[in-house]
Amino acid sequence: MARDSQLELRVSRLENDRDSIYEILTDIRSTLDEHSQRFDGIDQRFDGVDGRLDGMDQRFDGVDGRLDGMDQRFDGMEQRFDGMDQQFDGMDQRFDGMDRRFDRIETVLAEVVRRLPDPA
């Protein structure tokens, strides 16, 4: 009978240990469920942030397209200004030629005036 009481005591302890393990597992399951809910909430927030970033990306694509258009317009303007600059260079060369001709004319007139008899 002493053995039976020891056996019952051991069985009772094992049952208590089993119940404690089940309680711990229940607590772990509860914590795991809570963490899963939190992760689901965080995942939803990330989905919202991802959606906003996609919207911003689309807006930046639009801005990039507009800037590309402006860049093309500026390239066209730069080509026009280069053409105008070449025209001004040509005009400058013609004015330099005219200036040299006027200098020669002035030199010839000065020589003509020098060769004229003195009116006195």
Contacts in CASP RR format, 6 or more apart in sequence:
PFRMAT RR
TARGET T0000
AUTHOR 0000-0000-0000
METHOD contacts of the structure
MODEL  1
MARDSQLELRVSRLENDRDSIYEILTDIRSTLDEHSQRFDGIDQRFDGVD
GRLDGMDQRFDGVDGRLDGMDQRFDGMEQRFDGMDQQFDGMDQRFDGMDR
RFDRIETVLAEVVRRLPDPA
END
